[in-house]
Amino acid sequence: MLITVGATLNEYRADSWLVAYDSEVDVESQNSFYKRMRKKKDRQKEVLEKYLEKWVQVKRQQQVFLEEKVAKTEQERSRLEKEWTGHRQMAAAFSAYESNVMAKTATGCDL
């Protein structure tokens, strides 16, 4: 039973219900606004957690790709440096040979 007492006769109110209705009230309270809001918040939290997990996976994958790209770039740079060093050595050897030939020619030696 619920009794509401007010300042005037119009504000006075009394309500009562059978005990059997308590189970009905319990069923209705399961679908209450607050429970729906909690379920909605829980669902939003789950969605956010899944999003964050995927975001972390994507960031890790991006880091792996970046590291692979850096490694490939370093290998290519190393290869080009070796090739360039080989060309410089060949140029230096050719220059030394040419100098040697010119020196022998200037002194009158036969090759």
Backbone as CSV, one residue per row, in Angstrom:
resi,resn,N_x,N_y,N_z,CA_x,CA_y,CA_z,C_x,C_y,C_z
1,MET,0.840,-1.160,0.000,0.000,0.000,0.000,0.895,1.235,0.000
2,LEU,0.462,2.221,-0.718,1.193,3.473,-0.832,0.250,4.600,-0.500
3,ILE,0.648,5.423,0.459,-0.180,6.562,0.857,0.631,7.826,0.653
4,THR,0.032,8.771,-0.059,0.664,10.065,-0.275,-0.211,11.099,0.409
5,VAL,0.388,11.849,1.308,-0.366,12.859,2.045,0.094,14.218,1.552
6,GLY,-0.856,15.090,1.242,-0.536,16.423,0.769,-1.121,17.481,1.672
7,ALA,-0.967,18.722,1.313,-1.458,19.842,2.111,-2.965,20.004,1.973
8,THR,-3.509,19.594,0.852,-4.956,19.730,0.645,-5.569,18.360,0.426
9,LEU,-6.880,18.325,0.403,-7.590,17.070,0.203,-7.348,16.525,-1.207
10,ASN,-7.185,17.397,-2.173,-6.938,16.961,-3.547,-5.571,16.290,-3.690
11,GLU,-4.626,16.607,-2.839,-3.285,16.032,-2.922,-3.166,14.719,-2.160
12,TYR,-4.194,14.366,-1.376,-4.184,13.115,-0.639,-4.457,11.978,-1.599
13,ARG,-3.670,10.883,-1.480,-3.851,9.759,-2.378,-3.428,8.489,-1.672
14,ALA,-4.122,7.417,-1.917,-3.762,6.117,-1.349,-3.926,5.070,-2.439
15,ASP,-2.905,4.278,-2.631,-2.934,3.209,-3.630,-2.593,1.898,-2.941
16,SER,-3.175,0.828,-3.424,-2.834,-0.494,-2.895,-2.915,-1.486,-4.038
17,TRP,-2.243,-2.600,-3.903,-2.282,-3.652,-4.916,-2.079,-5.001,-4.256
18,LEU,-2.428,-6.023,-4.960,-2.309,-7.379,-4.433,-0.848,-7.802,-4.432
19,VAL,-0.532,-8.728,-3.561,0.829,-9.241,-3.476,1.210,-9.935,-4.782
20,ALA,0.287,-10.507,-5.466,0.557,-11.194,-6.731,1.081,-10.222,-7.774
21,TYR,0.726,-8.960,-7.649,1.195,-7.972,-8.603,2.681,-7.649,-8.432
22,ASP,3.260,-8.012,-7.295,4.682,-7.735,-7.072,5.543,-8.409,-8.132
23,SER,5.198,-9.649,-8.504,5.977,-10.331,-9.537,5.824,-9.623,-10.873
24,GLU,4.645,-9.088,-11.120,4.423,-8.335,-12.346,5.266,-7.057,-12.344
25,VAL,5.362,-6.424,-11.194,6.180,-5.222,-11.067,7.645,-5.569,-11.297
26,ASP,8.075,-6.738,-10.789,9.451,-7.177,-11.000,9.740,-7.370,-12.487
27,VAL,8.811,-7.953,-13.222,8.998,-8.170,-14.651,9.113,-6.831,-15.361
28,GLU,8.261,-5.903,-14.990,8.310,-4.587,-15.614,9.599,-3.853,-15.269
29,SER,10.086,-4.066,-14.055,11.304,-3.361,-13.654,12.529,-3.892,-14.395
30,GLN,12.467,-5.114,-14.902,13.585,-5.642,-15.671,13.767,-4.866,-16.968
31,ASN,12.695,-4.325,-17.457,12.763,-3.545,-18.687,12.775,-2.050,-18.374
32,SER,13.201,-1.744,-17.204,13.164,-0.345,-16.795,14.166,0.491,-17.592
33,PHE,13.966,1.755,-17.552,14.825,2.701,-18.256,16.276,2.544,-17.834
34,TYR,16.521,2.410,-16.546,17.891,2.339,-16.040,18.600,1.066,-16.497
35,LYS,17.868,-0.026,-16.515,18.483,-1.269,-16.989,18.779,-1.197,-18.484
36,ARG,17.889,-0.593,-19.240,18.135,-0.435,-20.671,19.349,0.463,-20.906
37,MET,19.459,1.514,-20.101,20.599,2.422,-20.252,21.905,1.705,-19.884
38,ARG,21.876,0.887,-18.843,23.073,0.141,-18.449,23.471,-0.833,-19.559
39,LYS,22.474,-1.522,-20.136,22.770,-2.439,-21.241,23.357,-1.678,-22.426
40,LYS,22.814,-0.510,-22.695,23.319,0.300,-23.796,24.762,0.727,-23.522
41,LYS,25.042,1.140,-22.296,26.415,1.529,-21.931,27.360,0.342,-22.019
42,ASP,26.899,-0.812,-21.548,27.730,-2.011,-21.628,28.039,-2.358,-23.080
43,ARG,27.035,-2.241,-23.937,27.237,-2.528,-25.363,28.212,-1.530,-25.985
44,GLN,28.071,-0.265,-25.631,28.991,0.757,-26.135,30.414,0.475,-25.667
45,LYS,30.535,0.033,-24.427,31.860,-0.292,-23.886,32.481,-1.462,-24.647
46,GLU,31.678,-2.488,-24.939,32.171,-3.630,-25.708,32.625,-3.195,-27.101
47,VAL,31.817,-2.370,-27.731,32.154,-1.893,-29.080,33.450,-1.090,-29.036
48,LEU,33.585,-0.231,-28.039,34.799,0.569,-27.895,36.018,-0.320,-27.659
49,GLU,35.883,-1.331,-26.816,36.997,-2.245,-26.561,37.405,-2.982,-27.835
50,LYS,36.421,-3.443,-28.610,36.738,-4.121,-29.873,37.431,-3.166,-30.827
51,TYR,36.944,-1.937,-30.885,37.566,-0.933,-31.753,39.013,-0.690,-31.339
52,LEU,39.245,-0.559,-30.044,40.609,-0.306,-29.566,41.528,-1.492,-29.845
53,GLU,41.009,-2.704,-29.704,41.811,-3.886,-30.022,42.201,-3.897,-31.494
54,LYS,41.244,-3.608,-32.362,41.538,-3.568,-33.798,42.515,-2.445,-34.112
55,TRP,42.355,-1.309,-33.448,43.249,-0.172,-33.670,44.683,-0.546,-33.291
56,VAL,44.853,-1.244,-32.169,46.183,-1.681,-31.733,46.762,-2.665,-32.754
57,GLN,45.938,-3.591,-33.256,46.412,-4.542,-34.257,46.861,-3.824,-35.523
58,VAL,46.096,-2.845,-35.959,46.451,-2.094,-37.162,47.756,-1.344,-36.939
59,LYS,47.919,-0.734,-35.772,49.157,0.001,-35.477,50.360,-0.938,-35.453
60,ARG,50.186,-2.116,-34.883,51.287,-3.096,-34.876,51.635,-3.516,-36.306
61,GLN,50.609,-3.754,-37.111,50.832,-4.168,-38.502,51.516,-3.042,-39.278
62,GLN,51.093,-1.802,-39.048,51.746,-0.671,-39.706,53.218,-0.583,-39.299
63,GLN,53.510,-0.837,-38.029,54.890,-0.796,-37.550,55.729,-1.879,-38.227
64,VAL,55.157,-3.077,-38.378,55.869,-4.171,-39.050,56.150,-3.795,-40.502
65,PHE,55.136,-3.256,-41.191,55.333,-2.844,-42.585,56.387,-1.755,-42.691
66,LEU,56.365,-0.807,-41.771,57.346,0.274,-41.778,58.754,-0.276,-41.562
67,GLU,58.901,-1.206,-40.624,60.214,-1.802,-40.369,60.708,-2.575,-41.595
68,GLU,59.789,-3.290,-42.258,60.178,-4.022,-43.472,60.605,-3.048,-44.563
69,LYS,59.877,-1.956,-44.708,60.218,-0.964,-45.724,61.580,-0.341,-45.438
70,VAL,61.841,-0.029,-44.167,63.136,0.540,-43.788,64.249,-0.459,-44.077
71,ALA,64.018,-1.741,-43.772,65.032,-2.765,-44.019,65.307,-2.900,-45.520
72,LYS,64.253,-2.895,-46.341,64.441,-2.991,-47.793,65.186,-1.771,-48.326
73,THR,64.840,-0.596,-47.823,65.517,0.627,-48.248,66.989,0.585,-47.864
74,GLU,67.284,0.092,-46.681,68.679,-0.006,-46.219,69.448,-1.009,-47.075
75,GLN,68.817,-2.129,-47.430,69.469,-3.112,-48.296,69.767,-2.511,-49.671
76,GLU,68.796,-1.778,-50.214,69.000,-1.154,-51.528,70.113,-0.108,-51.461
77,ARG,70.128,0.682,-50.399,71.178,1.685,-50.230,72.545,1.020,-50.129
78,SER,72.608,-0.075,-49.384,73.865,-0.805,-49.236,74.316,-1.374,-50.580
79,ARG,73.362,-1.932,-51.340,73.692,-2.489,-52.650,74.217,-1.403,-53.590
80,LEU,73.544,-0.270,-53.606,73.982,0.829,-54.476,75.342,1.379,-54.042
81,GLU,75.561,1.413,-52.745,76.858,1.889,-52.245,77.985,0.953,-52.670
82,LYS,77.734,-0.354,-52.576,78.747,-1.326,-53.022,79.004,-1.186,-54.515
83,GLU,77.905,-1.023,-55.269,78.050,-0.867,-56.717,78.839,0.403,-57.039
84,TRP,78.515,1.479,-56.353,79.217,2.744,-56.574,80.691,2.627,-56.177
85,THR,80.943,1.935,-55.074,82.323,1.728,-54.636,83.078,0.921,-55.687
86,GLY,82.437,-0.096,-56.252,83.061,-0.889,-57.317,83.379,-0.038,-58.528
87,HIS,82.461,0.842,-58.927,82.694,1.735,-60.065,83.855,2.686,-59.773
88,ARG,83.911,3.203,-58.552,85.012,4.122,-58.194,86.349,3.396,-58.204
89,GLN,86.341,2.133,-57.708,87.580,1.360,-57.715,88.028,1.070,-59.152
90,MET,87.035,0.743,-59.997,87.379,0.485,-61.401,87.906,1.763,-62.057
91,ALA,87.292,2.896,-61.750,87.741,4.166,-62.309,89.143,4.498,-61.808
92,ALA,89.394,4.239,-60.522,90.722,4.499,-59.967,91.757,3.567,-60.598
93,ALA,91.378,2.296,-60.797,92.301,1.339,-61.415,92.582,1.735,-62.854
94,PHE,91.549,2.159,-63.578,91.733,2.591,-64.951,92.622,3.833,-65.007
95,SER,92.386,4.741,-64.090,93.196,5.966,-64.041,94.653,5.623,-63.743
96,ALA,94.887,4.696,-62.815,96.248,4.290,-62.480,96.898,3.595,-63.681
97,TYR,96.146,2.736,-64.354,96.665,2.051,-65.541,97.010,3.070,-66.630
98,GLU,96.093,4.007,-66.837,96.317,5.025,-67.846,97.538,5.884,-67.497
99,SER,97.688,6.213,-66.251,98.852,6.983,-65.812,100.131,6.183,-66.033
100,ASN,100.062,4.890,-65.721,101.217,4.021,-65.896,101.591,3.935,-67.377
101,VAL,100.575,3.782,-68.251,100.817,3.717,-69.681,101.427,5.035,-70.160
102,MET,100.885,6.151,-69.717,101.394,7.464,-70.131,102.832,7.671,-69.647
103,ALA,103.098,7.183,-68.423,104.453,7.334,-67.873,105.447,6.500,-68.674
104,LYS,105.052,5.292,-69.056,105.928,4.438,-69.834,106.112,5.011,-71.223
105,THR,105.070,5.557,-71.778,105.150,6.167,-73.104,106.063,7.376,-73.077
106,ALA,105.964,8.146,-72.034,106.795,9.349,-71.911,108.254,8.985,-71.735
107,THR,108.552,7.865,-71.093,109.937,7.449,-70.889,110.469,6.646,-72.070
108,GLY,109.593,6.210,-72.931,110.001,5.513,-74.129,110.077,4.018,-73.960
109,CYS,109.459,3.489,-72.922,109.446,2.028,-72.715,108.372,1.400,-73.571
110,ASP,108.669,0.173,-74.084,107.654,-0.574,-74.831,106.773,-1.336,-73.867
111,LEU,105.587,-1.460,-74.246,104.644,-2.209,-73.404,104.715,-3.651,-73.647
